């Protein structure tokens, strides 16, 4: 009977995972409403979870588990499911639409996600004010704030909602949802869930507590693992011999176009500019501009600032410079384009003017095949050049309006009519003066003019100007390509270390089996290379920590707002864990070099442009930082189990008798797996709390939510060797861990770049 129940539990568990994974793919093509109506919101999907909970409970009771940690852990999932069920049947969500100065007691209630009806509110509400707050000197939104009055039972209270700040009136909570186009009206989302939220939060609390206690329970599996002979004897061998560093050579062409001298261009880079909806040094804009065109931070030995000033002052010459990188694809093949072309290449009077024009027009008319998509991407680079030559990108002049707000203008823009004539003339003609100085090679005059321009910026910029600390941090960050240097170093060390480790393990097995005295000598040489590897890892960790501190200083927020920053954080976490654990498990250095190198490589590739921007208002929450950082720690730990699996299976292929090493690596993977499950579970449900605070729904079946849950469930299976005895065998276990890593890849990259969704902040 118990075996039958176990098979039923495993079958339902698998069905739930497969259904959720399939639903995310279907959502990509059919939309969120379709999967909500035909999968997530159906009776059969709820029945699968109900049967899974019921059969798992019966199986759990029949096994008579005596561990209180195990009991509370599994009980927490039942409580969470019960809370979700109560929310499903009793929660009421709606929208209150308010116009400035008007009072209403009605709102729209959504019964099943599609049907809506007008209902009475338990109070009257009046919108007093709505405002959009911006980051100083930019058009980047910092927050949306609605202020209102609520009258109930003859008493009036003042309320305010904004992003990540809700207002509670009785059982009803109000959230900032949207605003009218004229900014004189708002829509507030409402959520009344008096039964589901308390039960769900109780489940979360039980889950957090039991996951943490799981790591400290003296009678638990994790503490027993720490007492394992495989770990205590240090049966794992490692690490590293000699490090190699890649050198790069720049190919210089015969002709280098005109540009300002490096020192003068560097001076130009000290100006401030409105770029990416924030005020930053011109140096940052120059680097982004050069990378956008050429795919690198420099060109023919010229710095990014020299490239930018070359385009500004010698634009005609640079129009014929082959600086625009053409990526491989249909467009390059069809038009027979070289690897690098000039902007002027696409302007030909004999061929009708702008040769890309017809293809770009067809793209915006709906023809978005690979050829036209690549034409649009190339057109974006050419338009960037043209905008720079027209001067529209150079928003470097801050001007205060009558209402005290600072706006940044380009010299060719329509300046405010209230602007002083003298200052207006200066803004409009200062670049003409700089052109003359550049042609006459009067570098001192250029520097003197740039000093005046910067003084004007500081005078008029006010609070929009970054602090001296932020500016210094950004210039330092711009000078050092941290991700590039570190990924080359870590991958080089990692590959050599991996080859050394596998060879060393196999050789050690052979020497020890033959009682060869050279085995002792080999162990001594290991100590030397281990110390060297740990020193290199420590240096890389310090460098990456410095990089993270610089980005934190520049943006003013924890650097985990986009794909690039989360990859850096995962690499940082892997390095930290590897360093700490390497004193007991030397193989951690190999794992750490490889995984941190891969994560840094991903952060380096062009798909993740490392630009620093203001975060969206809804993302500006401490709960988000906790949610992302904890989940990334879990991913970092799980990535180490992936490297362990590769190492173990490689050793097994080379040496069939390496059973002891296979078992030791299995124990090491389990050592990572328990805290990984803890951090992943806590991270997922902290995210649910953040979602509930931000928009009143702690679980919305977004693709990334779903795949994070799938990842948690798949890896949790490996923690049940009694239920799944096949996972006790080292080979089966390592194959499972190898395949399980695919769920992490899908959670991070698959959702960001394929499936999309609310979380796809690539």
Secondary structure, DSSP 4 states (H G I P E B T S, - for coil): -HHHHHHHHHHHHHHHHHHHHHHHHHHHHH-HHHHIIIIITSHHHHHHHHHHHHHHHHHHHHHT---HHHHHHHHHHHHHHHHHHHHHHH-EEEEEEEEBT-EEEEEEEESSSS-EEEEEEEEEEEEEEEEEEE-TTSS-EEEEEEEEEEEETTEEEEEEEETTB-EEETTEEEEEEEE-TTSSEEEEEEEE-TTHHHHHHHHHHHHHHHHHHHTT-TTSHHHHHHT-HHHHTT---------------PPPPS-------HHHHHHHTTSEEEETTEEEEHHHHHHHHHHHHHSSS-BTTB-HHHHHHHHHHSHHHHTTS--EE--SSHHHHHHT--SEE-GGGGEEGGGTEETTHHHHHHHHTT--SHHHHHHHHHHHHHHHHHHHHHTTT-EEEEEE-TTS-EEEEETTS---TTS-HHHHHHHHHHHHHHHHHHHTT-HHHHHHHHHHHHHHHHHHHGGGSPPHHHHHHHHHHHH--HHHHHHHHHHHHHHHHHHHHHHHHHHHHHHHHTT-THHHHHHHHHHHHHHHHHHHHHHHHHHHHHHHHHHHHHHSS-S-SSHHHHHHHHHHHHHHHHHHHTTT-THHHHHHHHHHHHHHHHHHSTTS-----PPPGGG--HHHHHHHHHHHHHHHHHHHHHHHHHHHHHHHHH-TT-HHHHHHHHHHHHHHHHHHHHHHHHHHHHHHHHHHHHHS-S----HHHHHHHHHHHHHHHTT-TTTSGGGGSHHHHHHHHHHHHHHHHIIIIIIIIII--TT---
